[in-house]
Amino acid sequence: MRRALRIARVLLATQYAYMLEYRAEIALWALSGVLPLIMLGVWQGAGGAVAAGLSPQQLSHYFIAAFVVRQFTVVWLIHVFEEDALQGKLSPYLLQPLQPLWRYLAAHIAEQATRIPFVALMLAVLALLQPTDLALPSAGALLLGLLAIGAAFALRFLLQTVVTMLCFWSERAAALDRLLLIPYLFLSGLVAPLDTFPAPMKSFALATPFPYMLSFPAQLLAGMPVNAAAGFGALAAWIALLAPIAWLLWRAGVRRYGAMGA
Amino acid sequence: MPIVSVDELSRTYRVADRQPGLRGSVQHLLRRRHRDVVAVQGVSFAVEPGEIVGFLGPNGAGKTTTLKMLTGLIHPSSGSVQVAGWVPARRQPRFLEQITLVMGNKQQLIWDLPPLDSFRVNAAVYGIDDSEAKRRIHELADMLELGDELTRPVRKLSLGQRMKAELLAALLHRPAVLFLDEPTLGLDVNAQARVRDFLADYNRRYGATVLLTSHYMGDITALCPRVLLIHQGRLFYDGSLEELTTSLAPQREVRLELRHLANAEEFQGYGELESLQGHQVRLLIPREQLTQQVGELLSRFDVLDLEVSDPPVEELIGRLFRQGSVA
């Protein structure tokens, strides 16, 4: 356990130092994640809050919370893993007594830590421009929201890990990840709050993992009424389902690995 | 007891077979055709602890595939491998702690950070405590003549400095078996020599077993008393480099520069006369008669200059690969 903690500490510190080298790029990535704010503008303009059964403040709080959730649940594993597998960079990782996915996970967490000041700055600018759109969540909502963001990130990471494992069978697995983008955009609540969906559509969305990746943590952060137990239960169930699938695909994939380019 | 045992090891790759051009692309899309390529076939050998063994072979001979199977990176199609008592393909942590693989064309160091950061990660991964890791880094850095470079970002290092830092990262956990794939690739002559000296020193100091592939014969002749020759996936020589060169070149070349002109008949009984051009004579003399015949040549002719040489090893081995067998 002590060894595992030390590995985690050193990996996170090193990856954070590495990400700081790319701070300008990460700032641009953070800036490019403003889709929820654009959607907020669209919905406000269309007077959609009423249609969604929300007050204008609730709508603003939801989309701003969605913006924060999205910033800290970004997963780009498949793109780096595909390159590493194709160019043989995975080989040195496979020859060390540490499951290589831990390195990628540490890189993601470090990248999120690097984003914090940029996201804070963007929220501060938003607070200056539109003070009524922003409200500090209560301590309880903040705690639950942060927990849900962590779990949502874990779920997104696992889902992408499952697709990423296809890199062992296909040289262009990253293209498959794009297939997930459409259901993510529409079913996660990124484009529209789930409450605006027709009832059957909403039920369908809730049966997929996507709302738990964005809508659920955003609702918690925004202090909207939401069944927290059901949400966390769904997150736990999806994580419990995907983790063994990812592990089995990893084992099968490594057997196929040809150490290409190595 | 051997530390590396390889028995009838084979590896076949399935590769897509596609004709060039648009027609080939469409055909490949509609009906994929594959063929099996045998990369390694029936290779067997054993390596004792502390040995330095060189893998020799032209490009595509199967050297790197064999190394990959020895490290567990790829699974054999058939046959068996044991390294330090473990089956590599299972890649159990205890096995991984005993080996290392250094690839001249790949890096494990984090590109934008100083090498020390990568060493810290490796120390944590291999469970080496901080003070011991510092001691080992200091010791290996001394052996490799590395200093300030360790605090400079990897991207700012020269190729030679980077390779030395790669070696340090790869050896921090003090592996018992080193697999080195072209460790001096792209290095200048001085850097090559330093890497070779380091590897020889490391082998002496820690009794580590080294398996090395290299296109530079200098690496092989400087480091490897024993060589394995692989050609078209098959092992066709396993033995000492010296015996190999002796069997490939049983004669040595003797060049003479004479003060006075001589004719060909005068050299009868002194090996084979290869050429006689003015004052320059070139003879091939059997190794076992060399001392005696050179002595006689010096006493019989007025010799201004004399040079005895072996044909370059590269040339001999290149000839061998073209023939496809050891005579």
Interface residues (C-beta under 8 A of the other chain):
Chain A: R3 R6 I7 R9 V10 L11 T14 A17 Y18 E21 Y22 G88 K89 S91 P92 Y93 L94 L95 Q96 P97 L98 V254 R255 Y257 G258 A259 G261 A262
Chain B: Y13 T64 K68 T71 G72 L73 I74 H75 R91 P93 R94 L96 E97 I99 T100 L101 M103 K106 Q107 Q108 I110 D112 L113 D117 S118 R120 V121 N122 A123 A124 V125 Y126 G127
